[in-house]
Structures are given as structure tokens and as C-alpha cells.
Amino acid sequence: MENLRKKAITLLKIAISAALLYFIFSKIPFREVAGILQKSQPFYVLLALVFFMISKIIAAYRLNLYFHQIEVLLSAKSNLKLYLLGMFYNLFLPGGIGGDAYKGYYVKKKFEVPTKRVVAVILLDRLSGLLLLFIFTCLLGIFLKVEALLPFRWLFVAGIVLGIFSFWIMNNKFFQYVMPVFWKSGLYSAGVQLAQLVCVVFILLALNIEISAMEYLFIFLISSIVAVLPLTIGGIGSREVVFLYGALWLGLEENTSVSISMLFFLITAFVSLMGMQYHIKKPDLKTD
């Protein structure tokens, strides 16, 4: 019954992704998007790939901070292998055990640590990343010179303060054992988002986009928040829809906007595919 439920959820996600992609390419010609991608400059694509990988390395270090707080003293190298394996599972094997769930299972199998704590630190790691993603979105919203956003600048400021305060209260009340790394994990999360923004800047350069960079970055951050929702396979479709309607809202070129999203996905898929080697041969988790 459990396997049947997982298969049904996977089929639903695939169906939603396919429906969203069909909707997008019924609005804009796929050939035009493909043409834009074909003209991308390889040097800048390579730099975008490098900074995306840097973002994931920082994210892996952030997760290891949390692991160390529950006495799971993974070495940085072992943790990075486990993180890559989780990325591979999340994108390429969505019908099986999820990437986060597998990391929790593997750590629990290797170390004698309460299941609740393993689940908690993996969730907190995700939430820390989501909080900084939200903060960066609000910061760009404050400085973005878009007339429709001007009346809401105070909401962006309030959102930043409320977001940090709420997350701190939650950690302090329910997860005291991770409080020593609260601010450090936030700095790591900021590093993740900065590296990904640099990645997107190089994608813009690769696609010869020299105007409206701030607007495209703002759309990217919103799309990243939407992609977190477990509605599609690896955010496929949902991210592109945000880029499409974000472009329409901000008066940008829709084909170009969707091309940015597609290239970012291809980079994500390439890096995630590196985790396949640890699916074939499971990583040996070593400690510091």
C-alpha cells in the first residue's frame, strides 16, 4: 500500500510538471527558447555551473553544522557525498525514498541518534535556507524600482524582521540543542543564496542579457521559493511558470525569462547527476 501511494504521488507530480510545461510552451514557442539556449556562451555557463556547485558545497557544510549538534560527527567529505546522493534522489528518483528522507535514514543507520533529532535538524536545515531565500527576496523587493512594489516596501522590511524573529523563537523554544549554530547556519544560508544569485548573473551573461538584471534576479528568488513546494519533479514547470508570469508582470521578454529558468534547471540536473555514483556505491560515512 505504501509503495502504491508513493507511485501515485510520483505520477501526480510528473503529470503536474508535464501540464505546466505544456501550458508554458503553448504560450511561448519552444523553438525560440531552444534557440536562445543554443546561443548561450559556454564560458559564462561554466562559471554559472561553478557558482552553483559552490552554493551546494556551502549548503552541505550548513547541514553538517546541524549534524554535529546532535553528535553526528560526519567528516566534510562524507557529508558532501551524502548531500550529492540526496540531490540525485530528489531529482532523478522521486518515486523512491526522497533525498532528505534517505539522508536521515542513512545517518540513523550509521549513528545511534534519536530519529526525532535527525528529522528535526534536516528540517531546520531546509527552513534556514528558505528563511534566507525569503530575506533576499524581500531585500531585492525593497530596492527594486518597480512602481507596483513601491507601496509595499514596508511589508518587505517587516517580513525580514518577523521572519528572523519567528525562526529564532521556534529554535529557542523547541530545538535548544541547535541554538549554538543558529547565527552561523544563517550565514551559511546567506552564502548559499549569494552563490546562487552569482550563478544566475552568469546565466544572464551567458544569454547576452544586459538589462533588467535586478528584475530577473527577483523573479528567480520567487521561483526558488515556489520550487520548494513538493508539487512537481524537482521544481520543473513551477519555476518556469513563475518566470513566465514574472516577465509579463515586470514587462520583460517572456522567451528570455523562461530560458533563464531552463538553463538553471539543466545546471541543477548536471550537478545532481554527480550523485549517481553514490547510488551505485553507497558512501562510507566517516567521522572527523
ZAMI-815355 format. One record per residue (C-alpha): residue in one letter; x, y, z. Coordinates in steps of 0.001 Angstrom, whole numbers, plus 500000, padded with zeros to 6 digits. Each point is the difference from the previous one (the first is absolute). Layout:
aXYZ
...
% end
This chain:
m500000500000500000
e502843502401500879
n501770499317496677
l496732500562498144
r499530503352501771
k503565501087499093
k499466499025496356
a496719501897499907
i501664503133501440
t502855499715497494
l497597499620497062
l498053503014501239
k503185502100500215
i501036498908496491
a496523500860498717
i500103503455501599
s503496500686498622
a498935498868496519
a496809502066500139
l501879503129501080
l502633499566497279
y497265499432497410
f498270503162501202
i503229502027499808
f500890498859496499
s496461500592498811
k500629503641500936
i503525500331498618
p501645498010497142
f502357497298501252
r502201500504496933
e500683503591500998
v501000498962503530
a502187497219498592
g501570502499497591
i500880502359502862
l501583497122501944
q502011498875496968
k501526503473499696
s501121500062503631
q503682500720500614
p501746496872501398
f502515501953502117
y497261501708502017
v498017496757500221
l503093498379501518
l500324502827502544
a496305499633500849
l500588496277500536
v502977500712502283
f498022502385502204
f497045497618500167
m502382497295501210
i501434502443502547
s496474500660501277
k499433496290500507
i503340499518501755
i499079502799502416
a496561498425500487
a501638496659500814
y502210501691502608
r496904501611501509
l498320496613500354
n503139498622501632
l499833502803502567
y496618498667501056
f501183496385499957
h502864500851502341
q497522501506502474
i498388496560500434
e503363498224500293
v500005498759496412
l503609500963499358
l500138499425496252
s503135501035498147
a499484502782497460
k500814497608497135
s497542497300501130
n497282502578500543
l500527501453496517
k499646496539498458
l496777499447501948
y498729503428498925
l500655499246496317
l498216496665500364
g497008501843501477
m499970502396497031
f500056497055497590
y497093498301501754
n497959503199500137
l500254500629496271
f500490496657498301
l498343497470502322
p496938501834501305
g497981496810500125
g502287498440502564
i501114501373503323
g500478503783499932
g503469501499500266
d499446501510503446
a498311496843501285
y502877497884498720
k502611502203501691
g498089499623503248
y499687496223499570
y503688499545499159
v501183502144502912
k497655498192502393
k501281496663498747
k503634500996500537
f499721501933503276
e498096499396503197
v497965503179500077
p496255500559500657
t497926499998496807
k498171503166501073
r503261501912500232
v501195498848496585
v496697501016498419
a500041503303501913
v503477501106498873
i499324499095496354
l496764502012500157
l501721502926501739
d502731499949497359
r497313500379497325
l498181502717501914
s503222501950500541
g500573500014496257
l496395500977499315
l500187502866502513
l503054501538498313
l498374499482496607
f497009501977501300
i502277502703501478
f501902500453496725
t496689500213498123
c498803502725502379
l503302501897499706
l499779500029496215
g496335500989500276
i500999503017502106
f502600501282497527
l498250498978496781
k498738503055498117
v496656498519499010
e497042502314500446
a497631497209501049
l502311499044502885
l500670503463501423
p496935500090502326
f501033496643501493
r503599500755500966
w499059500234503672
l498526496481499748
f503334498674498714
v501813501603502948
a497426498629502459
g500243496577498353
i503769499851500544
v499723500929503687
l497046497678500621
g501628497118498130
i503248500126501987
f498201500510503315
s497525497136499389
f502728497557498994
w502089500970503040
i497007499510502331
m499235496600498461
n503607498823500358
n500350501367503527
k496754498463501221
f500017496574498340
f503577499325498838
q502323501369502661
y502702497531499015
v500570501821496660
m500064503540501394
p503841500102500101
v500014499939496172
f496912502167499404
w501838503061498687
k502801498029498346
s497491497905498035
g498347503256498930
l503325501263498654
y500453496737498096
s496491500381498565
a500845503551498932
g503089498595498262
v497840497438498182
q497634502668498685
l502803502383499028
a501751497244498046
q496762499119498217
l499335503650499157
v503515500218498520
c499176496802498093
v496917501688498503
v502005503151499177
f502323497829497913
i496957498345498389
l498819503493499008
l503424500709498505
a499981496623498240
l496683500915498375
n501234503495499094
i497520501709502349
e501372503406500918
i496874501760501307
s497519499453502856
a502402497744501930
m498454500928503363
e496534499130498719
y501129496589498753
l501745499287503311
f496814500934501858
i497980497584497847
f502617497304500563
l499736500324503785
i496205499796499897
s500218496975497700
s502407498327502445
i497481500439502812
v497221498529497838
a502267497120498905
v500345498936503654
l496325498974499980
p499870496212499363
l497571500274497089
t502265499157497072
i503120497980499198
g502964502098501100
g498031503211499493
i499672499314496253
g497101502004498627
s499253502011503127
r503220502008499696
e499374500644496299
v496438501205500680
v501344502544502503
f502567501206497462
l497299500289497330
y497542502002502088
g502763501934501723
a501171501164496582
l496462500991499016
w499514501887503272
l503314501863499818
g499865500633496261
l502909497704499122
e500539497680497050
e498121496735500739
n502133497757497763
t503193501252501585
s498565499690503501
v499009496356499511
s503412499309498436
i501670501137503235
s497897497506501936
m500716497173497563
l503756500592500089
f499965500110503804
f498157496672500024
l502521498429497615
i502837501098502303
t498124498594503007
a499419496698498196
f503674499734498995
v501216500480503573
s497305497681501399
l501080497309497556
m503397499950501735
g498266498318502928
m499223496925497890
q503412498522500804
y498999499865503687
h496748498271499083
i501985497279498242
k502530499794502812
k498664501344503282
p502347502468501752
d501858498795503064
l499160502588502651
k503171500909501877
t500319502245503013
d502329502916500732
% end
